[in-house]
Amino acid sequence: MAERRQRETAAHAHLEAATRRLGLLARAGAMVGTSLDDEATLRGLADILVPDVADFCLVDLIEADGQVRRVAGIHTDPSLASVMTEAIADPPTPGGPGDVAAALADGRPRLVGSVRRSVPWSRRDPVRATRLRKLGLRSLMIVPLVGRAGVLAAVTVGTTRAEQRYDEDDLAFAMELAHRAATAIENARLYRELARFKAAVDATSDSVLMCDPLSLRLTYINRGAVVSLDRPVRAVLRLRLTDLIAAQDEPRLREALAGLRLGSDPATVVATFRRRDGAEFPGEASVQLVEVGGAERLVTIVRDVSERVEARARLQRLAESERSLSAELGAVIRAIGDAVVAYAGDGRLVLANPAAEALLGSPPRSLSGLLARLQDADGRPPQVERLTNGPLELRLLDAAPPRGAARATARTSITPGRWVETSASRFAPAGEPVGSAATETLFLLRDVTEARDRRLTREAFFGVLSHELRTPVTTIYGNSKLLARAARRSARVRTEALLDIESEAERLYRLVEDLLVLGRFEEGPRPRVGREPVLLQRVAPPIVAAEAARRPGLTFETRVPAGLPPVSGERTSVEQVLRNLVGNAAKYSPAGTITVAAEGGPGAGGQGTGAESGFPGGPSVTLRVLDEGPGLDEADPARLFELFYRGPDTARLVAGAGIGLFVSKRLVEAMGGEIWARSRSGVQGAEFGFTLPAFPEEDP
């Protein structure tokens, strides 16, 4: 009778345990699809386990960078609160000692039926081993949460009851709970990834269209396309890409697509696009082929060039979570030319496209790190609130290397002093109100360094131009008024006035000549300079003689051999370069001799005249202008050829615009030559010279 009662009692206890476990599994199943927060899901798992399954629970989460963070810790004994606080603040080290670190590494569960006074790894990690003994645990289970991409987290549970020892049945139950929690976490991450991708695409005002490359039937459009084309999504997805453009533009689009299939780079096509009401607008369409899920897709990014207005797009909650759409949107993000980075509510980097890698080198891992690399014109870091109100031009600073690391690497090194147009948008990927802890911040960055430099150069150009033109014009005007009253003036005064007019007219002529060349090189592609035989022995003497007439206080000497071979270039360009160099030498030489010497050689240049200099054009001719002025001791010779730059000492002595040497360098390089400046060796003065390739002789 007693034996029968014992069997009934055991059966009843087994039934109660099974019923309790079914209830716990039901609670765990409810987590799937309920929360989109990884930590909330893991804390919910800990609440399910304690106290029904365990008296103790720790949950460790693997971050995106591979580090481990302890997100939950529970013990039924309140007196052990301080020990639990230490445990929560001391997560396992990846690859370190202990069963938890091992489970996180290999993804296999651990069952410790009886926790002895000394654990196997106590010598390697005595601090954690002592803490484990203080918790009074008798039996332990370490269960990793494993997803499709690997281990996500690990749950450690233990019991302090002497009569309870975990067995294989308990471990199987804990693994089932962990599996359901891992499913919930992966679903939430997929949903957030989809939200980030779609938010990034919708954040640009450009129209983004994706279609099949063969039929050109559209499969996806973003919010910018809906607004720009004034067509609903469903209506557009029934069309082909060619239905949106004018008939005359279709051949160019198909030609660009044919080039893409042959492996060419992404192409840009300007076409006329039609809205629903028949209105048309010119659009600059960038087309490229991308691979999505093993299939090719044609991505077309259209910008309305009639207005060129870029506005922040409003982000919305996504209602779909299909993996294929996530892949397609990811491909669109990679195809966008602007840098796109997104940060979670806690400031962690969650998204960066290839354009961000190219612009930032290695995108900062935190929001504060990104803001630290951006500065406004006053040198202050921007506030996110300012960026959400509209794009700002900010200076991009170079990334500081990690402590103890080398300063420059191929991946992290960028050009210092670049400027980027930056805007920000905030969105809640899980649909929570904007401003909640789940809110993410997305940044769009566009490199505007060249456009900014052109604007600043243009402003400086007009400033120098207005100043430099005023002096000769004023002199010519004043002396012409003086000559108008010549009857009352002496011959000496009239002669001086005429010489002033001649000198300033020559200066004005040279300035206008340099400005015309400067305009040719600064607007659009670099112009081609003609290739014709030019004899320096015919070009140099008249220029030197003209300068000698203007500078009676200087001695000019010309050493250009009669048998010098012709150079390959443009005669007017060679004359302009030589006038600039001779005039420059005369301007900064108060007295002495100015020598213009030319010689031929296999490869002359600024570093010598022998073949070892390696002049790329083969046979060449070198011309040097030597003066006896102050030299270049305090000037950087390379900077003398920069636009508007003048040496620190010479700028105080003689007025000038800082244009002539810049123009000379551009002309010489356009003709395939080299130009240089340096102080003379052993004597006072400077040497300016250039080398041009010899004109090739025709075959007999």
C-alpha positions in Angstrom: 0.0 0.0 0.0 2.8 2.4 0.9 4.7 1.6 -2.3 1.5 2.3 -4.3 1.1 5.7 -2.6 4.7 6.6 -3.4 4.2 5.8 -7.0 1.1 7.9 -7.1 2.9 10.8 -5.4 5.8 10.6 -7.9 3.4 10.5 -10.8 1.5 13.5 -9.5 4.8 15.4 -9.0 5.9 14.5 -12.5 2.5 15.7 -13.9 2.8 19.0 -12.0 6.4 19.5 -13.3 5.3 18.8 -16.9 2.3 21.2 -16.5 4.6 23.9 -15.1 7.1 23.5 -17.9 4.4 23.7 -20.5 3.3 27.0 -19.0 6.8 28.3 -19.0 7.2 27.3 -22.7 4.0 29.1 -23.5 5.3 32.3 -21.8 8.6 32.0 -23.7 6.6 31.5 -27.0 4.8 34.7 -26.3 8.1 36.6 -26.4 8.5 35.9 -30.2 7.1 38.9 -32.0 6.2 40.8 -28.7 9.4 42.8 -28.2 11.9 44.2 -30.7 14.4 45.0 -27.9 17.1 42.3 -27.4 17.7 43.2 -23.8 14.0 43.2 -23.0 13.7 39.7 -24.5 16.7 38.4 -22.4 15.4 40.0 -19.2 12.0 38.4 -19.9 13.7 35.0 -20.2 15.4 35.5 -16.9 12.1 36.3 -15.2 10.6 33.0 -16.7 13.5 31.0 -15.2 13.6 32.5 -11.7 12.2 31.2 -9.4 10.3 28.4 -11.2 13.5 26.7 -12.7 16.4 28.3 -10.8 17.3 30.4 -7.8 20.0 32.3 -9.8 20.3 33.6 -13.4 22.8 35.6 -15.4 22.4 36.6 -19.0 25.3 37.6 -21.3 24.8 39.3 -24.7 27.4 39.3 -27.5 27.7 42.8 -29.0 28.2 43.6 -32.6 31.9 44.2 -32.0 32.4 40.8 -30.3 32.5 42.1 -26.7 30.3 40.6 -24.1 27.8 42.6 -22.0 25.9 41.3 -19.0 22.3 42.5 -19.4 20.5 40.7 -16.5 21.2 39.1 -13.2 18.8 37.7 -10.6 19.2 35.8 -7.3 16.3 34.8 -4.9 18.4 35.7 -1.8 18.3 39.4 -1.2 21.3 39.2 1.1 23.5 38.5 -1.9 22.7 41.7 -3.7 26.2 43.1 -3.4 27.7 39.9 -4.8 25.2 40.0 -7.7 26.1 43.6 -8.4 29.8 42.5 -8.7 28.8 39.7 -11.0 26.6 41.9 -13.3 29.5 44.4 -13.6 32.0 41.6 -14.5 31.0 39.8 -17.7 33.1 37.0 -19.1 36.0 37.9 -21.4 35.8 36.4 -25.0 38.2 33.5 -25.1 38.9 33.8 -21.4 38.5 31.1 -18.7 35.2 29.7 -17.4 32.3 27.7 -18.7 30.4 30.8 -19.8 33.2 32.1 -22.0 33.6 28.6 -23.5 29.8 28.2 -24.2 29.8 31.7 -25.9 32.8 30.5 -28.0 31.6 27.0 -29.2 27.8 27.3 -28.8 27.5 24.1 -26.7 25.5 23.9 -23.4 27.2 22.9 -20.1 25.6 20.9 -17.3 27.3 21.0 -13.9 25.3 18.5 -11.8 27.2 19.3 -8.6 29.2 22.5 -8.0 32.2 21.5 -5.9 34.1 23.6 -3.5 36.8 24.1 -6.2 36.0 24.6 -9.9 38.4 23.4 -12.6 39.2 26.9 -13.8 39.6 28.5 -10.3 43.4 28.9 -10.7 43.0 30.7 -14.0 40.3 33.0 -12.7 40.3 33.0 -8.8 38.1 36.1 -8.5 35.1 34.7 -10.4 35.6 31.3 -8.8 35.4 32.8 -5.3 32.3 34.8 -6.3 30.6 31.6 -7.6 31.2 29.9 -4.2 29.7 32.9 -2.4 26.5 32.5 -4.3 25.9 29.1 -2.7 25.1 27.3 -5.9 24.7 23.5 -5.9 24.1 22.9 -9.6 24.5 24.9 -12.8 23.4 25.0 -16.4 25.0 27.2 -19.1 22.8 27.4 -22.2 23.9 29.5 -25.3 21.3 31.2 -27.5 22.3 30.1 -31.0 20.9 31.7 -34.2 21.5 31.3 -37.9 24.6 33.6 -37.8 26.1 32.1 -34.6 25.9 32.5 -30.8 23.8 35.5 -29.7 23.9 35.2 -25.9 24.3 32.8 -23.0 22.0 32.1 -20.0 23.5 30.8 -16.8 21.1 29.3 -14.2 21.8 27.7 -10.9 20.0 26.3 -7.8 20.9 26.7 -4.2 18.6 23.8 -3.0 20.5 20.8 -1.7 17.8 18.4 -2.9 17.8 19.7 -6.5 20.4 18.6 -9.0 20.0 19.5 -12.7 19.9 16.6 -15.1 19.8 16.1 -18.9 16.0 16.5 -18.8 16.4 20.0 -17.2 19.1 20.9 -19.7 16.8 19.9 -22.7 14.0 22.1 -21.2 16.4 25.1 -20.8 17.7 24.7 -24.3 14.1 24.8 -25.7 13.5 28.0 -23.8 16.8 29.4 -25.1 15.8 28.4 -28.7 12.6 30.4 -28.4 14.4 33.4 -27.0 17.0 33.2 -29.8 14.2 33.1 -32.4 12.6 36.3 -30.8 16.0 38.1 -30.9 16.7 37.2 -34.6 13.2 38.3 -35.7 13.6 41.6 -33.9 17.0 42.2 -35.5 15.7 41.4 -38.9 12.8 43.8 -38.4 15.2 46.6 -37.2 17.6 45.9 -40.2 14.7 46.2 -42.6 13.6 49.5 -40.9 17.1 50.9 -41.1 17.4 50.1 -44.8 14.1 51.5 -45.8 14.6 54.6 -43.6 18.0 55.2 -45.3 16.5 54.9 -48.8 13.5 57.1 -47.9 15.8 59.7 -46.2 17.0 60.9 -49.6 14.9 63.1 -51.9 16.3 61.3 -54.9 14.1 58.8 -56.7 15.3 55.2 -56.3 13.9 52.6 -58.7 14.8 48.9 -58.9 13.8 46.8 -61.9 14.5 43.6 -63.7 17.4 44.3 -66.2 15.8 42.3 -69.0 12.2 43.3 -68.9 12.8 46.6 -67.1 9.7 46.0 -65.1 9.8 47.9 -61.8 10.0 45.9 -58.6 10.6 48.7 -56.0 10.5 52.5 -55.6 11.2 54.7 -52.6 9.3 57.5 -51.1 11.3 60.1 -53.1 10.1 58.4 -56.4 6.5 58.5 -55.2 6.8 62.3 -54.6 8.9 63.1 -57.6 6.8 61.1 -60.1 3.5 61.9 -58.4 2.4 58.3 -58.9 1.2 55.8 -56.3 3.4 52.8 -55.5 1.1 50.2 -57.0 0.6 52.1 -60.2 4.4 52.4 -60.7 5.1 48.8 -60.0 2.8 47.8 -63.0 5.1 49.8 -65.3 8.5 49.4 -67.0 11.3 51.9 -66.5 11.0 53.0 -70.1 7.3 54.0 -69.4 8.5 56.8 -67.2 10.9 58.5 -69.7 10.4 60.2 -73.0 10.6 58.0 -76.1 13.6 59.8 -77.5 15.6 59.0 -74.4 15.0 55.2 -74.4 17.9 54.4 -76.8 20.4 56.1 -74.5 19.1 54.2 -71.5 19.3 50.9 -73.3 22.8 51.8 -74.6 23.9 52.4 -71.0 22.4 49.1 -69.8 24.2 47.3 -72.6 27.5 48.8 -71.4 26.8 47.6 -67.8 26.3 44.1 -69.0 29.7 44.2 -70.6 31.2 45.1 -67.3 31.5 48.9 -67.6 31.3 51.3 -64.6 27.9 52.7 -63.5 26.6 55.1 -66.1 24.8 58.5 -65.9 22.0 59.3 -68.3 20.1 62.6 -68.5 16.6 61.9 -69.6 13.1 63.5 -69.4 10.8 61.9 -66.9 7.0 62.1 -66.9 4.7 62.6 -63.9 1.2 61.3 -63.6 -0.4 64.5 -64.8 1.9 64.6 -68.0 4.3 67.2 -66.6 7.9 66.5 -67.4 11.2 67.3 -65.6 14.8 66.6 -66.5 16.4 63.9 -64.4 20.0 62.8 -64.0 19.8 59.0 -63.7 22.6 56.9 -62.4 22.2 53.3 -63.4 24.1 50.3 -62.2 23.6 46.5 -61.9 23.6 44.9 -58.4 23.1 41.4 -57.2 20.2 40.7 -54.9 19.6 37.2 -53.6 21.6 35.6 -56.5 19.7 37.6 -59.2 20.7 40.8 -61.0 18.7 44.0 -60.5 19.0 47.4 -62.2 19.2 50.2 -59.7 18.4 53.7 -61.0 18.8 56.7 -58.9 17.2 59.8 -60.4 17.8 63.4 -59.2 15.6 66.2 -60.4 18.2 68.6 -61.9 15.7 71.3 -62.6 15.7 72.3 -58.9 18.5 70.3 -57.3 16.8 70.5 -54.0 17.5 67.8 -51.4 15.2 67.5 -48.5 15.1 65.3 -45.5 12.6 62.5 -45.8 10.2 61.5 -43.1 10.8 58.0 -41.7 7.9 55.7 -41.0 7.2 52.4 -39.3 7.6 49.4 -41.6 4.8 46.8 -41.7 6.7 44.2 -43.7 9.6 41.9 -42.6 10.3 39.8 -45.8 14.0 38.9 -46.0 14.0 39.5 -49.8 12.9 43.1 -49.4 15.6 43.6 -46.7 18.2 42.4 -49.2 16.9 44.6 -52.0 17.0 47.7 -49.7 20.5 46.8 -48.6 21.6 46.7 -52.2 20.0 50.2 -52.7 21.9 51.5 -49.7 25.2 50.2 -51.1 24.4 51.8 -54.5 23.8 55.3 -53.1 26.7 57.6 -53.7 26.2 59.7 -50.5 27.6 58.4 -47.2 24.9 56.9 -45.0 25.5 56.0 -41.3 23.0 55.2 -38.6 23.4 55.0 -34.8 21.1 53.3 -32.3 19.5 55.1 -29.4 22.5 54.3 -27.1 24.9 55.8 -29.7 26.2 52.5 -31.3 26.9 52.3 -35.0 24.3 50.1 -36.7 24.7 50.9 -40.4 27.4 52.2 -42.8 27.3 51.9 -46.6 30.4 51.7 -48.8 30.3 55.4 -49.6 30.6 56.0 -45.8 33.7 53.7 -45.7 35.2 55.7 -48.6 34.5 59.1 -47.1 35.2 58.4 -43.4 37.8 55.7 -43.7 36.6 53.7 -40.8 33.2 55.0 -39.6 33.2 55.9 -35.9 31.7 53.2 -33.8 29.7 55.7 -31.7 27.6 58.8 -32.3 29.9 60.9 -30.1 32.8 59.7 -32.2 31.2 60.9 -35.4 30.3 64.3 -33.9 33.9 64.6 -32.7 35.2 64.4 -36.2 32.9 67.2 -37.5 33.4 70.9 -36.9 31.6 74.0 -38.0 33.3 77.0 -39.4 34.0 78.2 -35.8 35.7 74.9 -34.8 32.8 73.6 -32.7 31.3 70.2 -32.9 27.7 70.2 -34.2 24.6 69.3 -32.3 22.3 66.6 -33.7 19.3 69.0 -33.3 21.0 71.5 -35.6 21.5 68.8 -38.3 17.9 67.7 -38.1 16.8 71.2 -39.1 18.7 71.2 -42.4 22.1 70.3 -43.9 25.2 72.1 -42.7 28.7 72.4 -44.3 31.1 70.9 -41.7 34.8 70.3 -41.6 35.8 66.6 -41.5 38.7 65.8 -39.2 41.0 62.9 -39.6 40.4 59.8 -37.4 42.7 59.5 -34.4 44.5 56.1 -34.3 44.0 53.7 -31.4 46.4 54.2 -28.5 49.7 52.5 -29.3 48.8 52.0 -33.0 50.5 53.5 -36.0 49.2 56.8 -37.1 48.4 56.1 -40.8 46.9 53.0 -42.4 45.4 52.5 -45.8 41.9 52.2 -44.3 41.8 55.0 -41.8 43.8 57.7 -43.5 41.9 60.5 -45.2 42.7 63.8 -46.6 42.6 66.3 -43.7 40.5 69.5 -44.0 37.7 68.0 -46.2 34.2 69.6 -45.9 31.0 67.6 -45.9 27.4 68.6 -46.2 25.7 66.8 -43.3 22.0 66.3 -42.4 20.4 64.0 -39.8 17.0 62.3 -39.4 15.6 60.5 -36.4 13.3 57.5 -36.7 11.9 54.7 -34.5 12.5 51.4 -36.3 10.0 49.5 -34.1 7.3 52.1 -34.4 7.8 53.6 -31.0 7.4 57.4 -30.7 10.3 59.4 -31.9 12.4 60.4 -28.8 12.1 57.0 -27.1 15.1 54.9 -26.2 14.7 52.9 -29.4 15.0 56.0 -31.6 17.8 55.8 -34.1 19.6 58.6 -35.8 20.6 58.5 -39.5 23.1 60.8 -41.1 23.7 61.7 -44.8 27.1 63.1 -45.6 28.2 64.5 -49.0 31.8 65.6 -49.8 31.6 69.2 -50.9 35.3 70.1 -50.6 35.9 70.8 -54.2 32.7 72.9 -54.6 33.6 74.8 -51.5 37.2 75.3 -52.6 36.0 76.6 -56.0 33.7 79.0 -54.3 36.4 80.4 -52.0 38.9 80.5 -54.8 36.4 82.4 -56.9 35.9 84.9 -54.1 39.6 85.4 -53.6 40.1 85.6 -57.3 37.7 88.5 -57.7 39.2 90.2 -54.6 42.8 90.0 -56.1 41.5 90.9 -59.5 39.7 94.1 -58.3 42.8 95.2 -56.4 45.4 94.4 -59.1 43.4 96.0 -61.9 42.8 99.2 -60.0 46.5 100.2 -59.8 47.4 100.2 -63.5 44.1 101.6 -64.6 44.4 104.5 -62.1 48.0 105.2 -63.2 47.0 105.2 -66.9 44.0 107.4 -66.3 46.0 109.9 -64.2 48.9 110.2 -66.6 46.5 110.5 -69.6 44.9 113.5 -67.8 48.4 114.9 -67.2 49.2 114.6 -70.9 46.0 116.3 -71.8 47.5 119.4 -70.2 50.9 118.7 -71.9 51.2 122.3 -73.1 51.9 123.5 -69.6 54.2 120.6 -68.7 58.0 120.1 -69.4 59.3 117.5 -71.7 60.6 115.5 -68.7 57.2 115.3 -67.1 55.6 114.2 -70.4 58.3 111.6 -70.9 57.8 110.2 -67.4 54.0 110.1 -67.9 54.4 108.2 -71.1 56.8 105.8 -69.5 54.4 105.2 -66.6 51.6 104.6 -69.1 53.7 102.2 -71.1 54.8 100.3 -67.9 51.4 100.0 -66.4 49.8 99.1 -69.8 52.4 96.3 -70.1 51.6 95.2 -66.6 47.8 95.3 -67.4 48.5 93.3 -70.6 50.4 90.6 -68.7 47.7 90.4 -66.0 44.9 90.0 -68.5 47.0 87.5 -70.4 47.5 85.4 -67.2 43.8 85.8 -66.3 42.7 84.5 -69.7 44.9 81.4 -69.3 43.7 81.0 -65.7 40.1 81.0 -66.9 40.9 78.3 -69.5 42.3 76.0 -66.8 39.9 76.6 -64.0 36.6 76.2 -65.9 35.7 72.6 -66.9 38.2 70.0 -68.2 41.8 71.0 -68.6 42.3 72.4 -72.2 44.7 70.7 -74.6 47.7 72.8 -75.6 48.9 72.5 -79.2 52.0 70.6 -80.2 54.1 72.4 -82.7 57.9 73.0 -83.1 59.0 76.1 -81.3 62.5 77.4 -81.5 63.6 79.0 -78.2 66.5 80.8 -80.1 63.9 82.8 -81.9 61.4 83.3 -79.0 63.8 84.2 -76.2 65.8 87.2 -77.7 62.8 89.5 -78.5 61.3 88.9 -75.0 64.6 89.5 -73.3 65.2 92.7 -75.4 61.7 94.0 -74.5 62.3 93.5 -70.8 65.8 95.1 -71.1 64.2 98.2 -72.6 61.8 98.4 -69.7 64.6 97.9 -67.1 67.5 100.1 -68.0 69.1 99.6 -64.6 69.6 95.8 -65.2 72.0 93.9 -67.4 70.4 91.1 -69.5 72.4 88.3 -71.0 71.0 85.6 -73.4 72.8 82.3 -74.0 70.6 80.3 -76.3 72.6 78.2 -78.8 71.7 78.6 -82.5 71.6 74.8 -83.0 69.2 74.1 -80.2 66.5 71.6 -81.3 62.9 72.9 -81.3 60.7 72.1 -78.4 57.2 70.6 -78.7 54.6 73.0 -77.5 52.5 76.1 -78.4 54.5 79.2 -79.3 52.2 81.7 -77.6 52.2 79.6 -74.4 56.1 79.3 -74.4 56.3 83.1 -74.9 54.0 83.7 -72.0 55.9 81.4 -69.7 59.2 83.0 -70.7 57.8 86.6 -70.2 56.5 85.7 -66.8 59.9 84.2 -65.7 62.0 87.0 -67.1 59.6 89.7 -65.8 59.6 88.0 -62.4 63.4 87.9 -62.2 63.6 91.6 -63.2 60.9 92.6 -60.7 62.8 91.2 -57.7 66.3 92.1 -58.8 67.1 95.7 -57.9 70.5 95.4 -59.8 72.8 93.0 -61.4 72.6 90.6 -64.3 69.8 88.5 -65.4 70.8 85.5 -67.5 68.5 83.5 -69.8 70.3 80.2 -70.8 69.1 77.2 -72.7 70.6 73.8 -73.4 69.5 70.4 -74.8 69.8 67.1 -73.2 68.4 63.6 -72.9 66.3 64.4 -69.9 66.7 67.8 -68.2 64.8 69.2 -65.3 64.9 70.8 -62.0 67.2 68.1 -60.6 69.9 68.0 -63.3 70.5 67.7 -67.0 71.7 64.1 -67.3 69.8 61.0 -68.4 69.5 60.0 -64.7 66.8 62.5 -64.2 64.4 60.4 -66.1 62.5 63.0 -68.1 59.6 61.0 -69.5 59.6 62.6 -73.0 63.1 61.5 -74.0 65.2 64.2 -75.6 64.4 67.6 -74.1 65.4 71.3 -73.9 65.9 73.2 -70.7 65.7 76.9 -70.2 66.9 78.7 -67.0 66.4 82.3 -65.9 69.1 83.3 -63.3 68.9 86.5 -61.3 71.1 88.1 -58.6 68.2 89.1 -56.3 67.5 88.0 -52.7 67.0 84.3 -53.6 64.5 81.9 -52.0 66.1 81.2 -48.6 62.9 81.9 -46.7 60.4 80.7 -49.2 59.2 77.2 -50.0 60.0 76.8 -53.8 57.0 74.4 -54.3 54.6 76.9 -52.9 55.7 79.7 -55.2 53.6 78.0 -58.0 50.4 78.0 -55.9 47.6 80.4 -56.9 47.9 83.8 -55.1 50.9 82.7 -53.0 53.9 85.0 -52.7 57.1 84.6 -50.6 57.0 86.2 -47.1 59.9 88.6 -47.8 59.3 89.4 -51.5 55.6 90.2 -50.9 56.7 93.1 -48.7 59.1 94.5 -51.4 57.1 94.4 -54.6 53.4 94.4 -55.4 52.0 91.4 -57.3 48.9 89.2 -57.7 50.5 85.7 -57.3 49.1 84.5 -60.6 52.0 84.5 -63.1 53.9 81.5 -61.7 50.7 79.5 -61.2 49.8 80.1 -64.9 53.3 79.3 -66.0 53.2 75.9 -64.2 49.9 75.0 -65.7 51.1 75.9 -69.2 54.4 74.0 -68.9 52.7 70.9 -67.6 50.0 71.1 -70.3 52.8 71.0 -72.9 54.3 67.9 -71.2 57.1 69.6 -69.4 58.4 70.4 -65.9 59.0 73.7 -64.1 61.0 74.5 -60.9 62.4 77.2 -58.7 65.4 77.2 -56.3 68.1 79.4 -54.9 71.3 79.5 -56.9 74.2 77.5 -55.5 77.3 79.4 -54.4 76.0 82.8 -55.5 73.2 85.1 -54.5 70.0 84.9 -56.5 67.3 82.6 -57.6 66.9 80.2 -60.5 63.6 79.6 -62.3 63.5 77.2 -65.2 61.5 74.8 -67.2 62.0 71.7 -69.4 60.0 70.8 -72.5 60.3 67.7 -74.7 62.1 68.2 -77.9 59.9 68.1 -81.0 60.3 64.7 -82.6 62.2 64.5 -85.8 60.3 63.1 -88.8 61.6 59.9 -90.3 63.4 60.4 -93.6 
